Amino acid sequence: KIYRVKEITLLNLSPEPVLGTTSGQTDPDFSANRQVAIILIATGAGLLLAVTFIIVRSWRKK
C-alpha cells in the first residue's frame, strides 16, 4: 500500500512543474506547497487510521 501511494504522489508531482513554468513563476510555488499540504494531510489521516485500527484490535483481544 505504501509503494502505491508513493507512485501516485510521484505521478501527481511530475506534471506540476512543467505546467507551472509555462503559466508563470508564482504558480509552481503555490501548487508545490498545496501538494505538500495534501501529502501531509493524507499521511496524517493514514497514521490516525493505523493507530485507531491497532487500538480497536487490542481492545477486542481483551
PDBQT receptor file of N, H, CA, C and O in Angstrom, charges set to zero:
ATOM      1  N   LYS A   1       0.840  -1.206   0.000  1.00  0.00    +0.000 N 
ATOM      2  CA  LYS A   1       0.000   0.000   0.000  1.00  0.00    +0.000 C 
ATOM      3  C   LYS A   1       0.877   1.260   0.000  1.00  0.00    +0.000 C 
ATOM      4  O   LYS A   1       0.561   2.237  -0.679  1.00  0.00    +0.000 OA
ATOM      5  N   ILE A   2       1.970   1.235   0.756  1.00  0.00    +0.000 N 
ATOM      6  H   ILE A   2       2.227   0.442   1.307  1.00  0.00    +0.000 HD
ATOM      7  CA  ILE A   2       2.863   2.394   0.845  1.00  0.00    +0.000 C 
ATOM      8  C   ILE A   2       3.483   2.696  -0.524  1.00  0.00    +0.000 C 
ATOM      9  O   ILE A   2       3.565   3.854  -0.933  1.00  0.00    +0.000 OA
ATOM     10  N   TYR A   3       3.917   1.645  -1.226  1.00  0.00    +0.000 N 
ATOM     11  H   TYR A   3       3.850   0.704  -0.893  1.00  0.00    +0.000 HD
ATOM     12  CA  TYR A   3       4.535   1.831  -2.539  1.00  0.00    +0.000 C 
ATOM     13  C   TYR A   3       3.551   2.451  -3.534  1.00  0.00    +0.000 C 
ATOM     14  O   TYR A   3       3.929   3.306  -4.335  1.00  0.00    +0.000 OA
ATOM     15  N   ARG A   4       2.305   2.025  -3.480  1.00  0.00    +0.000 N 
ATOM     16  H   ARG A   4       1.998   1.331  -2.829  1.00  0.00    +0.000 HD
ATOM     17  CA  ARG A   4       1.273   2.564  -4.379  1.00  0.00    +0.000 C 
ATOM     18  C   ARG A   4       1.083   4.057  -4.143  1.00  0.00    +0.000 C 
ATOM     19  O   ARG A   4       0.986   4.837  -5.090  1.00  0.00    +0.000 OA
ATOM     20  N   VAL A   5       1.032   4.448  -2.867  1.00  0.00    +0.000 N 
ATOM     21  H   VAL A   5       1.111   3.814  -2.098  1.00  0.00    +0.000 HD
ATOM     22  CA  VAL A   5       0.861   5.868  -2.516  1.00  0.00    +0.000 C 
ATOM     23  C   VAL A   5       2.028   6.686  -3.060  1.00  0.00    +0.000 C 
ATOM     24  O   VAL A   5       1.830   7.770  -3.607  1.00  0.00    +0.000 OA
ATOM     25  N   LYS A   6       3.263   6.156  -2.907  1.00  0.00    +0.000 N 
ATOM     26  H   LYS A   6       3.424   5.275  -2.463  1.00  0.00    +0.000 HD
ATOM     27  CA  LYS A   6       4.448   6.862  -3.410  1.00  0.00    +0.000 C 
ATOM     28  C   LYS A   6       4.381   7.026  -4.922  1.00  0.00    +0.000 C 
ATOM     29  O   LYS A   6       4.718   8.088  -5.447  1.00  0.00    +0.000 OA
ATOM     30  N   GLU A   7       3.949   5.983  -5.625  1.00  0.00    +0.000 N 
ATOM     31  H   GLU A   7       3.676   5.120  -5.199  1.00  0.00    +0.000 HD
ATOM     32  CA  GLU A   7       3.820   6.047  -7.086  1.00  0.00    +0.000 C 
ATOM     33  C   GLU A   7       2.804   7.111  -7.492  1.00  0.00    +0.000 C 
ATOM     34  O   GLU A   7       3.036   7.869  -8.434  1.00  0.00    +0.000 OA
ATOM     35  N   ILE A   8       1.685   7.165  -6.786  1.00  0.00    +0.000 N 
ATOM     36  H   ILE A   8       1.497   6.550  -6.020  1.00  0.00    +0.000 HD
ATOM     37  CA  ILE A   8       0.631   8.146  -7.078  1.00  0.00    +0.000 C 
ATOM     38  C   ILE A   8       1.161   9.564  -6.853  1.00  0.00    +0.000 C 
ATOM     39  O   ILE A   8       0.931  10.449  -7.676  1.00  0.00    +0.000 OA
ATOM     40  N   THR A   9       1.875   9.783  -5.731  1.00  0.00    +0.000 N 
ATOM     41  H   THR A   9       2.061   9.063  -5.062  1.00  0.00    +0.000 HD
ATOM     42  CA  THR A   9       2.407  11.114  -5.431  1.00  0.00    +0.000 C 
ATOM     43  C   THR A   9       3.433  11.524  -6.476  1.00  0.00    +0.000 C 
ATOM     44  O   THR A   9       3.465  12.684  -6.885  1.00  0.00    +0.000 OA
ATOM     45  N   LEU A  10       4.274  10.587  -6.917  1.00  0.00    +0.000 N 
ATOM     46  H   LEU A  10       4.248   9.644  -6.584  1.00  0.00    +0.000 HD
ATOM     47  CA  LEU A  10       5.266  10.882  -7.957  1.00  0.00    +0.000 C 
ATOM     48  C   LEU A  10       4.577  11.270  -9.263  1.00  0.00    +0.000 C 
ATOM     49  O   LEU A  10       4.999  12.207  -9.940  1.00  0.00    +0.000 OA
ATOM     50  N   LEU A  11       3.512  10.542  -9.611  1.00  0.00    +0.000 N 
ATOM     51  H   LEU A  11       3.169   9.780  -9.060  1.00  0.00    +0.000 HD
ATOM     52  CA  LEU A  11       2.755  10.842 -10.830  1.00  0.00    +0.000 C 
ATOM     53  C   LEU A  11       2.099  12.222 -10.734  1.00  0.00    +0.000 C 
ATOM     54  O   LEU A  11       2.044  12.965 -11.714  1.00  0.00    +0.000 OA
ATOM     55  N   ASN A  12       1.603  12.552  -9.536  1.00  0.00    +0.000 N 
ATOM     56  H   ASN A  12       1.647  11.949  -8.740  1.00  0.00    +0.000 HD
ATOM     57  CA  ASN A  12       0.963  13.852  -9.339  1.00  0.00    +0.000 C 
ATOM     58  C   ASN A  12       1.978  14.994  -9.356  1.00  0.00    +0.000 C 
ATOM     59  O   ASN A  12       1.683  16.080  -9.854  1.00  0.00    +0.000 OA
ATOM     60  N   LEU A  13       3.180  14.751  -8.810  1.00  0.00    +0.000 N 
ATOM     61  H   LEU A  13       3.420  13.869  -8.405  1.00  0.00    +0.000 HD
ATOM     62  CA  LEU A  13       4.193  15.802  -8.714  1.00  0.00    +0.000 C 
ATOM     63  C   LEU A  13       4.872  16.080 -10.053  1.00  0.00    +0.000 C 
ATOM     64  O   LEU A  13       5.181  17.232 -10.359  1.00  0.00    +0.000 OA
ATOM     65  N   SER A  14       5.108  15.035 -10.858  1.00  0.00    +0.000 N 
ATOM     66  H   SER A  14       4.857  14.100 -10.609  1.00  0.00    +0.000 HD
ATOM     67  CA  SER A  14       5.888  15.210 -12.095  1.00  0.00    +0.000 C 
ATOM     68  C   SER A  14       5.281  16.206 -13.102  1.00  0.00    +0.000 C 
ATOM     69  O   SER A  14       6.032  17.020 -13.639  1.00  0.00    +0.000 OA
ATOM     70  N   PRO A  15       3.959  16.189 -13.391  1.00  0.00    +0.000 N 
ATOM     71  CA  PRO A  15       3.445  17.134 -14.389  1.00  0.00    +0.000 C 
ATOM     72  C   PRO A  15       3.328  18.574 -13.887  1.00  0.00    +0.000 C 
ATOM     73  O   PRO A  15       3.291  19.502 -14.695  1.00  0.00    +0.000 OA
ATOM     74  N   GLU A  16       3.270  18.776 -12.569  1.00  0.00    +0.000 N 
ATOM     75  H   GLU A  16       3.300  18.022 -11.912  1.00  0.00    +0.000 HD
ATOM     76  CA  GLU A  16       3.039  20.111 -11.999  1.00  0.00    +0.000 C 
ATOM     77  C   GLU A  16       4.084  21.157 -12.417  1.00  0.00    +0.000 C 
ATOM     78  O   GLU A  16       3.706  22.221 -12.909  1.00  0.00    +0.000 OA
ATOM     79  N   PRO A  17       5.393  20.886 -12.236  1.00  0.00    +0.000 N 
ATOM     80  CA  PRO A  17       6.392  21.905 -12.587  1.00  0.00    +0.000 C 
ATOM     81  C   PRO A  17       6.346  22.297 -14.064  1.00  0.00    +0.000 C 
ATOM     82  O   PRO A  17       6.561  23.461 -14.404  1.00  0.00    +0.000 OA
ATOM     83  N   VAL A  18       6.068  21.337 -14.937  1.00  0.00    +0.000 N 
ATOM     84  H   VAL A  18       5.893  20.392 -14.661  1.00  0.00    +0.000 HD
ATOM     85  CA  VAL A  18       6.002  21.593 -16.382  1.00  0.00    +0.000 C 
ATOM     86  C   VAL A  18       4.877  22.591 -16.681  1.00  0.00    +0.000 C 
ATOM     87  O   VAL A  18       5.051  23.521 -17.470  1.00  0.00    +0.000 OA
ATOM     88  N   LEU A  19       3.725  22.385 -16.041  1.00  0.00    +0.000 N 
ATOM     89  H   LEU A  19       3.584  21.630 -15.401  1.00  0.00    +0.000 HD
ATOM     90  CA  LEU A  19       2.585  23.286 -16.233  1.00  0.00    +0.000 C 
ATOM     91  C   LEU A  19       2.864  24.646 -15.595  1.00  0.00    +0.000 C 
ATOM     92  O   LEU A  19       2.479  25.684 -16.134  1.00  0.00    +0.000 OA
ATOM     93  N   GLY A  20       3.537  24.631 -14.441  1.00  0.00    +0.000 N 
ATOM     94  H   GLY A  20       3.850  23.788 -14.003  1.00  0.00    +0.000 HD
ATOM     95  CA  GLY A  20       3.807  25.866 -13.697  1.00  0.00    +0.000 C 
ATOM     96  C   GLY A  20       4.743  26.812 -14.428  1.00  0.00    +0.000 C 
ATOM     97  O   GLY A  20       4.531  28.024 -14.421  1.00  0.00    +0.000 OA
ATOM     98  N   THR A  21       5.787  26.265 -15.065  1.00  0.00    +0.000 N 
ATOM     99  H   THR A  21       5.960  25.280 -15.071  1.00  0.00    +0.000 HD
ATOM    100  CA  THR A  21       6.797  27.106 -15.722  1.00  0.00    +0.000 C 
ATOM    101  C   THR A  21       6.195  27.885 -16.900  1.00  0.00    +0.000 C 
ATOM    102  O   THR A  21       6.639  28.994 -17.198  1.00  0.00    +0.000 OA
ATOM    103  N   THR A  22       5.191  27.311 -17.569  1.00  0.00    +0.000 N 
ATOM    104  H   THR A  22       4.831  26.410 -17.327  1.00  0.00    +0.000 HD
ATOM    105  CA  THR A  22       4.589  27.969 -18.732  1.00  0.00    +0.000 C 
ATOM    106  C   THR A  22       3.678  29.118 -18.301  1.00  0.00    +0.000 C 
ATOM    107  O   THR A  22       3.630  30.150 -18.969  1.00  0.00    +0.000 OA
ATOM    108  N   SER A  23       2.952  28.948 -17.186  1.00  0.00    +0.000 N 
ATOM    109  H   SER A  23       2.991  28.109 -16.643  1.00  0.00    +0.000 HD
ATOM    110  CA  SER A  23       1.979  29.954 -16.761  1.00  0.00    +0.000 C 
ATOM    111  C   SER A  23       2.658  31.128 -16.049  1.00  0.00    +0.000 C 
ATOM    112  O   SER A  23       2.229  32.269 -16.214  1.00  0.00    +0.000 OA
ATOM    113  N   GLY A  24       3.703  30.873 -15.267  1.00  0.00    +0.000 N 
ATOM    114  H   GLY A  24       4.051  29.946 -15.133  1.00  0.00    +0.000 HD
ATOM    115  CA  GLY A  24       4.380  31.944 -14.540  1.00  0.00    +0.000 C 
ATOM    116  C   GLY A  24       5.224  31.403 -13.408  1.00  0.00    +0.000 C 
ATOM    117  O   GLY A  24       5.237  30.196 -13.166  1.00  0.00    +0.000 OA
ATOM    118  N   GLN A  25       5.930  32.277 -12.709  1.00  0.00    +0.000 N 
ATOM    119  H   GLN A  25       5.920  33.258 -12.905  1.00  0.00    +0.000 HD
ATOM    120  CA  GLN A  25       6.852  31.821 -11.659  1.00  0.00    +0.000 C 
ATOM    121  C   GLN A  25       6.180  31.706 -10.291  1.00  0.00    +0.000 C 
ATOM    122  O   GLN A  25       6.688  30.994  -9.425  1.00  0.00    +0.000 OA
ATOM    123  N   THR A  26       5.059  32.381 -10.075  1.00  0.00    +0.000 N 
ATOM    124  H   THR A  26       4.646  32.959 -10.779  1.00  0.00    +0.000 HD
ATOM    125  CA  THR A  26       4.381  32.317  -8.782  1.00  0.00    +0.000 C 
ATOM    126  C   THR A  26       3.546  31.040  -8.652  1.00  0.00    +0.000 C 
ATOM    127  O   THR A  26       3.361  30.532  -7.546  1.00  0.00    +0.000 OA
ATOM    128  N   ASP A  27       3.045  30.523  -9.769  1.00  0.00    +0.000 N 
ATOM    129  H   ASP A  27       3.196  30.936 -10.667  1.00  0.00    +0.000 HD
ATOM    130  CA  ASP A  27       2.176  29.342  -9.754  1.00  0.00    +0.000 C 
ATOM    131  C   ASP A  27       2.866  28.068  -9.255  1.00  0.00    +0.000 C 
ATOM    132  O   ASP A  27       2.291  27.361  -8.427  1.00  0.00    +0.000 OA
ATOM    133  N   PRO A  28       4.095  27.743  -9.734  1.00  0.00    +0.000 N 
ATOM    134  CA  PRO A  28       4.706  26.478  -9.302  1.00  0.00    +0.000 C 
ATOM    135  C   PRO A  28       4.902  26.391  -7.790  1.00  0.00    +0.000 C 
ATOM    136  O   PRO A  28       4.715  25.328  -7.199  1.00  0.00    +0.000 OA
ATOM    137  N   ASP A  29       5.279  27.504  -7.167  1.00  0.00    +0.000 N 
ATOM    138  H   ASP A  29       5.431  28.368  -7.648  1.00  0.00    +0.000 HD
ATOM    139  CA  ASP A  29       5.476  27.500  -5.715  1.00  0.00    +0.000 C 
ATOM    140  C   ASP A  29       4.171  27.189  -4.989  1.00  0.00    +0.000 C 
ATOM    141  O   ASP A  29       4.138  26.385  -4.057  1.00  0.00    +0.000 OA
ATOM    142  N   PHE A  30       3.102  27.836  -5.431  1.00  0.00    +0.000 N 
ATOM    143  H   PHE A  30       3.129  28.489  -6.188  1.00  0.00    +0.000 HD
ATOM    144  CA  PHE A  30       1.792  27.637  -4.803  1.00  0.00    +0.000 C 
ATOM    145  C   PHE A  30       1.324  26.195  -4.961  1.00  0.00    +0.000 C 
ATOM    146  O   PHE A  30       0.871  25.574  -3.999  1.00  0.00    +0.000 OA
ATOM    147  N   SER A  31       1.433  25.670  -6.172  1.00  0.00    +0.000 N 
ATOM    148  H   SER A  31       1.800  26.175  -6.953  1.00  0.00    +0.000 HD
ATOM    149  CA  SER A  31       0.978  24.303  -6.441  1.00  0.00    +0.000 C 
ATOM    150  C   SER A  31       1.811  23.295  -5.647  1.00  0.00    +0.000 C 
ATOM    151  O   SER A  31       1.280  22.307  -5.139  1.00  0.00    +0.000 OA
ATOM    152  N   ALA A  32       3.127  23.550  -5.543  1.00  0.00    +0.000 N 
ATOM    153  H   ALA A  32       3.558  24.352  -5.956  1.00  0.00    +0.000 HD
ATOM    154  CA  ALA A  32       4.015  22.655  -4.795  1.00  0.00    +0.000 C 
ATOM    155  C   ALA A  32       3.641  22.671  -3.316  1.00  0.00    +0.000 C 
ATOM    156  O   ALA A  32       3.567  21.620  -2.679  1.00  0.00    +0.000 OA
ATOM    157  N   ASN A  33       3.405  23.868  -2.771  1.00  0.00    +0.000 N 
ATOM    158  H   ASN A  33       3.465  24.722  -3.288  1.00  0.00    +0.000 HD
ATOM    159  CA  ASN A  33       3.031  23.987  -1.362  1.00  0.00    +0.000 C 
ATOM    160  C   ASN A  33       1.699  23.297  -1.093  1.00  0.00    +0.000 C 
ATOM    161  O   ASN A  33       1.531  22.620  -0.079  1.00  0.00    +0.000 OA
ATOM    162  N   ARG A  34       0.756  23.478  -2.014  1.00  0.00    +0.000 N 
ATOM    163  H   ARG A  34       0.892  24.028  -2.838  1.00  0.00    +0.000 HD
ATOM    164  CA  ARG A  34      -0.558  22.846  -1.869  1.00  0.00    +0.000 C 
ATOM    165  C   ARG A  34      -0.419  21.330  -1.895  1.00  0.00    +0.000 C 
ATOM    166  O   ARG A  34      -1.083  20.624  -1.136  1.00  0.00    +0.000 OA
ATOM    167  N   GLN A  35       0.449  20.836  -2.772  1.00  0.00    +0.000 N 
ATOM    168  H   GLN A  35       0.988  21.409  -3.389  1.00  0.00    +0.000 HD
ATOM    169  CA  GLN A  35       0.644  19.390  -2.888  1.00  0.00    +0.000 C 
ATOM    170  C   GLN A  35       1.289  18.834  -1.614  1.00  0.00    +0.000 C 
ATOM    171  O   GLN A  35       0.902  17.775  -1.122  1.00  0.00    +0.000 OA
ATOM    172  N   VAL A  36       2.274  19.561  -1.091  1.00  0.00    +0.000 N 
ATOM    173  H   VAL A  36       2.589  20.422  -1.491  1.00  0.00    +0.000 HD
ATOM    174  CA  VAL A  36       2.932  19.156   0.157  1.00  0.00    +0.000 C 
ATOM    175  C   VAL A  36       1.901  19.087   1.282  1.00  0.00    +0.000 C 
ATOM    176  O   VAL A  36       1.896  18.145   2.074  1.00  0.00    +0.000 OA
ATOM    177  N   ALA A  37       1.028  20.092   1.345  1.00  0.00    +0.000 N 
ATOM    178  H   ALA A  37       1.031  20.858   0.702  1.00  0.00    +0.000 HD
ATOM    179  CA  ALA A  37      -0.023  20.117   2.366  1.00  0.00    +0.000 C 
ATOM    180  C   ALA A  37      -0.948  18.913   2.219  1.00  0.00    +0.000 C 
ATOM    181  O   ALA A  37      -1.313  18.281   3.210  1.00  0.00    +0.000 OA
ATOM    182  N   ILE A  38      -1.325  18.597   0.982  1.00  0.00    +0.000 N 
ATOM    183  H   ILE A  38      -1.028  19.110   0.177  1.00  0.00    +0.000 HD
ATOM    184  CA  ILE A  38      -2.204  17.447   0.717  1.00  0.00    +0.000 C 
ATOM    185  C   ILE A  38      -1.528  16.155   1.162  1.00  0.00    +0.000 C 
ATOM    186  O   ILE A  38      -2.158  15.297   1.780  1.00  0.00    +0.000 OA
ATOM    187  N   ILE A  39      -0.221  16.021   0.840  1.00  0.00    +0.000 N 
ATOM    188  H   ILE A  39       0.291  16.719   0.339  1.00  0.00    +0.000 HD
ATOM    189  CA  ILE A  39       0.530  14.814   1.215  1.00  0.00    +0.000 C 
ATOM    190  C   ILE A  39       0.601  14.703   2.737  1.00  0.00    +0.000 C 
ATOM    191  O   ILE A  39       0.414  13.619   3.290  1.00  0.00    +0.000 OA
ATOM    192  N   LEU A  40       0.872  15.826   3.419  1.00  0.00    +0.000 N 
ATOM    193  H   LEU A  40       1.023  16.706   2.970  1.00  0.00    +0.000 HD
ATOM    194  CA  LEU A  40       0.951  15.828   4.881  1.00  0.00    +0.000 C 
ATOM    195  C   LEU A  40      -0.389  15.432   5.496  1.00  0.00    +0.000 C 
ATOM    196  O   LEU A  40      -0.431  14.633   6.431  1.00  0.00    +0.000 OA
ATOM    197  N   ILE A  41      -1.479  15.986   4.976  1.00  0.00    +0.000 N 
ATOM    198  H   ILE A  41      -1.444  16.636   4.217  1.00  0.00    +0.000 HD
ATOM    199  CA  ILE A  41      -2.822  15.660   5.473  1.00  0.00    +0.000 C 
ATOM    200  C   ILE A  41      -3.121  14.175   5.247  1.00  0.00    +0.000 C 
ATOM    201  O   ILE A  41      -3.661  13.498   6.122  1.00  0.00    +0.000 OA
ATOM    202  N   ALA A  42      -2.760  13.680   4.055  1.00  0.00    +0.000 N 
ATOM    203  H   ALA A  42      -2.321  14.230   3.344  1.00  0.00    +0.000 HD
ATOM    204  CA  ALA A  42      -3.009  12.277   3.716  1.00  0.00    +0.000 C 
ATOM    205  C   ALA A  42      -2.233  11.343   4.636  1.00  0.00    +0.000 C 
ATOM    206  O   ALA A  42      -2.775  10.348   5.116  1.00  0.00    +0.000 OA
ATOM    207  N   THR A  43      -0.954  11.665   4.885  1.00  0.00    +0.000 N 
ATOM    208  H   THR A  43      -0.513  12.474   4.496  1.00  0.00    +0.000 HD
ATOM    209  CA  THR A  43      -0.135  10.823   5.767  1.00  0.00    +0.000 C 
ATOM    210  C   THR A  43      -0.661  10.887   7.198  1.00  0.00    +0.000 C 
ATOM    211  O   THR A  43      -0.682   9.878   7.902  1.00  0.00    +0.000 OA
ATOM    212  N   GLY A  44      -1.086  12.078   7.625  1.00  0.00    +0.000 N 
ATOM    213  H   GLY A  44      -1.068  12.898   7.053  1.00  0.00    +0.000 HD
ATOM    214  CA  GLY A  44      -1.652  12.239   8.965  1.00  0.00    +0.000 C 
ATOM    215  C   GLY A  44      -2.915  11.410   9.139  1.00  0.00    +0.000 C 
ATOM    216  O   GLY A  44      -3.096  10.747  10.160  1.00  0.00    +0.000 OA
ATOM    217  N   ALA A  45      -3.790  11.449   8.133  1.00  0.00    +0.000 N 
ATOM    218  H   ALA A  45      -3.642  11.988   7.304  1.00  0.00    +0.000 HD
ATOM    219  CA  ALA A  45      -5.020  10.657   8.164  1.00  0.00    +0.000 C 
ATOM    220  C   ALA A  45      -4.690   9.167   8.186  1.00  0.00    +0.000 C 
ATOM    221  O   ALA A  45      -5.326   8.393   8.901  1.00  0.00    +0.000 OA
ATOM    222  N   GLY A  46      -3.696   8.774   7.400  1.00  0.00    +0.000 N 
ATOM    223  H   GLY A  46      -3.179   9.403   6.819  1.00  0.00    +0.000 HD
ATOM    224  CA  GLY A  46      -3.267   7.371   7.355  1.00  0.00    +0.000 C 
ATOM    225  C   GLY A  46      -2.744   6.908   8.698  1.00  0.00    +0.000 C 
ATOM    226  O   GLY A  46      -3.056   5.804   9.144  1.00  0.00    +0.000 OA
ATOM    227  N   LEU A  47      -1.947   7.748   9.347  1.00  0.00    +0.000 N 
ATOM    228  H   LEU A  47      -1.693   8.645   8.985  1.00  0.00    +0.000 HD
ATOM    229  CA  LEU A  47      -1.413   7.415  10.671  1.00  0.00    +0.000 C 
ATOM    230  C   LEU A  47      -2.546   7.281  11.683  1.00  0.00    +0.000 C 
ATOM    231  O   LEU A  47      -2.553   6.349  12.488  1.00  0.00    +0.000 OA
ATOM    232  N   LEU A  48      -3.504   8.207  11.646  1.00  0.00    +0.000 N 
ATOM    233  H   LEU A  48      -3.499   8.963  10.992  1.00  0.00    +0.000 HD
ATOM    234  CA  LEU A  48      -4.656   8.144  12.553  1.00  0.00    +0.000 C 
ATOM    235  C   LEU A  48      -5.437   6.853  12.352  1.00  0.00    +0.000 C 
ATOM    236  O   LEU A  48      -5.817   6.198  13.323  1.00  0.00    +0.000 OA
ATOM    237  N   LEU A  49      -5.677   6.487  11.101  1.00  0.00    +0.000 N 
ATOM    238  H   LEU A  49      -5.368   7.019  10.313  1.00  0.00    +0.000 HD
ATOM    239  CA  LEU A  49      -6.386   5.245  10.789  1.00  0.00    +0.000 C 
ATOM    240  C   LEU A  49      -5.630   4.040  11.329  1.00  0.00    +0.000 C 
ATOM    241  O   LEU A  49      -6.226   3.139  11.920  1.00  0.00    +0.000 OA
ATOM    242  N   ALA A  50      -4.313   4.025  11.125  1.00  0.00    +0.000 N 
ATOM    243  H   ALA A  50      -3.829   4.757  10.645  1.00  0.00    +0.000 HD
ATOM    244  CA  ALA A  50      -3.482   2.909  11.588  1.00  0.00    +0.000 C 
ATOM    245  C   ALA A  50      -3.538   2.794  13.104  1.00  0.00    +0.000 C 
ATOM    246  O   ALA A  50      -3.694   1.699  13.645  1.00  0.00    +0.000 OA
ATOM    247  N   VAL A  51      -3.412   3.928  13.789  1.00  0.00    +0.000 N 
ATOM    248  H   VAL A  51      -3.285   4.817  13.349  1.00  0.00    +0.000 HD
ATOM    249  CA  VAL A  51      -3.423   3.936  15.261  1.00  0.00    +0.000 C 
ATOM    250  C   VAL A  51      -4.768   3.452  15.784  1.00  0.00    +0.000 C 
ATOM    251  O   VAL A  51      -4.821   2.611  16.682  1.00  0.00    +0.000 OA
ATOM    252  N   THR A  52      -5.862   3.980  15.224  1.00  0.00    +0.000 N 
ATOM    253  H   THR A  52      -5.819   4.663  14.494  1.00  0.00    +0.000 HD
ATOM    254  CA  THR A  52      -7.200   3.571  15.669  1.00  0.00    +0.000 C 
ATOM    255  C   THR A  52      -7.428   2.083  15.406  1.00  0.00    +0.000 C 
ATOM    256  O   THR A  52      -8.033   1.389  16.223  1.00  0.00    +0.000 OA
ATOM    257  N   PHE A  53      -6.943   1.599  14.268  1.00  0.00    +0.000 N 
ATOM    258  H   PHE A  53      -6.451   2.163  13.605  1.00  0.00    +0.000 HD
ATOM    259  CA  PHE A  53      -7.077   0.179  13.925  1.00  0.00    +0.000 C 
ATOM    260  C   PHE A  53      -6.355  -0.692  14.950  1.00  0.00    +0.000 C 
ATOM    261  O   PHE A  53      -6.883  -1.716  15.384  1.00  0.00    +0.000 OA
ATOM    262  N   ILE A  54      -5.140  -0.280  15.334  1.00  0.00    +0.000 N 
ATOM    263  H   ILE A  54      -4.712   0.551  14.981  1.00  0.00    +0.000 HD
ATOM    264  CA  ILE A  54      -4.351  -1.029  16.326  1.00  0.00    +0.000 C 
ATOM    265  C   ILE A  54      -5.069  -1.018  17.678  1.00  0.00    +0.000 C 
ATOM    266  O   ILE A  54      -5.137  -2.040  18.361  1.00  0.00    +0.000 OA
ATOM    267  N   ILE A  55      -5.607   0.153  18.057  1.00  0.00    +0.000 N 
ATOM    268  H   ILE A  55      -5.552   0.983  17.502  1.00  0.00    +0.000 HD
ATOM    269  CA  ILE A  55      -6.310   0.278  19.345  1.00  0.00    +0.000 C 
ATOM    270  C   ILE A  55      -7.537  -0.633  19.363  1.00  0.00    +0.000 C 
ATOM    271  O   ILE A  55      -7.780  -1.331  20.347  1.00  0.00    +0.000 OA
ATOM    272  N   VAL A  56      -8.307  -0.624  18.280  1.00  0.00    +0.000 N 
ATOM    273  H   VAL A  56      -8.110  -0.057  17.481  1.00  0.00    +0.000 HD
ATOM    274  CA  VAL A  56      -9.515  -1.460  18.186  1.00  0.00    +0.000 C 
ATOM    275  C   VAL A  56      -9.143  -2.935  18.300  1.00  0.00    +0.000 C 
ATOM    276  O   VAL A  56      -9.820  -3.691  18.996  1.00  0.00    +0.000 OA
ATOM    277  N   ARG A  57      -8.077  -3.350  17.626  1.00  0.00    +0.000 N 
ATOM    278  H   ARG A  57      -7.527  -2.736  17.060  1.00  0.00    +0.000 HD
ATOM    279  CA  ARG A  57      -7.645  -4.753  17.672  1.00  0.00    +0.000 C 
ATOM    280  C   ARG A  57      -7.227  -5.141  19.085  1.00  0.00    +0.000 C 
ATOM    281  O   ARG A  57      -7.574  -6.225  19.555  1.00  0.00    +0.000 OA
ATOM    282  N   SER A  58      -6.493  -4.276  19.761  1.00  0.00    +0.000 N 
ATOM    283  H   SER A  58      -6.212  -3.395  19.379  1.00  0.00    +0.000 HD
ATOM    284  CA  SER A  58      -6.046  -4.575  21.126  1.00  0.00    +0.000 C 
ATOM    285  C   SER A  58      -7.238  -4.633  22.090  1.00  0.00    +0.000 C 
ATOM    286  O   SER A  58      -7.251  -5.446  23.015  1.00  0.00    +0.000 OA
ATOM    287  N   TRP A  59      -8.239  -3.769  21.870  1.00  0.00    +0.000 N 
ATOM    288  H   TRP A  59      -8.228  -3.109  21.119  1.00  0.00    +0.000 HD
ATOM    289  CA  TRP A  59      -9.440  -3.772  22.705  1.00  0.00    +0.000 C 
ATOM    290  C   TRP A  59     -10.235  -5.067  22.536  1.00  0.00    +0.000 C 
ATOM    291  O   TRP A  59     -10.729  -5.635  23.510  1.00  0.00    +0.000 OA
ATOM    292  N   ARG A  60     -10.350  -5.522  21.293  1.00  0.00    +0.000 N 
ATOM    293  H   ARG A  60      -9.949  -5.061  20.502  1.00  0.00    +0.000 HD
ATOM    294  CA  ARG A  60     -11.128  -6.737  21.018  1.00  0.00    +0.000 C 
ATOM    295  C   ARG A  60     -10.484  -7.964  21.653  1.00  0.00    +0.000 C 
ATOM    296  O   ARG A  60     -11.190  -8.879  22.076  1.00  0.00    +0.000 OA
ATOM    297  N   LYS A  61      -9.158  -7.996  21.726  1.00  0.00    +0.000 N 
ATOM    298  H   LYS A  61      -8.585  -7.252  21.382  1.00  0.00    +0.000 HD
ATOM    299  CA  LYS A  61      -8.451  -9.120  22.346  1.00  0.00    +0.000 C 
ATOM    300  C   LYS A  61      -8.785  -9.213  23.835  1.00  0.00    +0.000 C 
ATOM    301  O   LYS A  61      -8.918 -10.310  24.378  1.00  0.00    +0.000 OA
ATOM    302  N   LYS A  62      -8.921  -8.054  24.494  1.00  0.00    +0.000 N 
ATOM    303  H   LYS A  62      -8.813  -7.164  24.052  1.00  0.00    +0.000 HD
ATOM    304  CA  LYS A  62      -9.273  -8.022  25.922  1.00  0.00    +0.000 C 
ATOM    305  C   LYS A  62     -10.759  -8.331  26.075  1.00  0.00    +0.000 C 
ATOM    306  O   LYS A  62     -11.273  -8.357  27.193  1.00  0.00    +0.000 OA
TER     307      LYS A  62
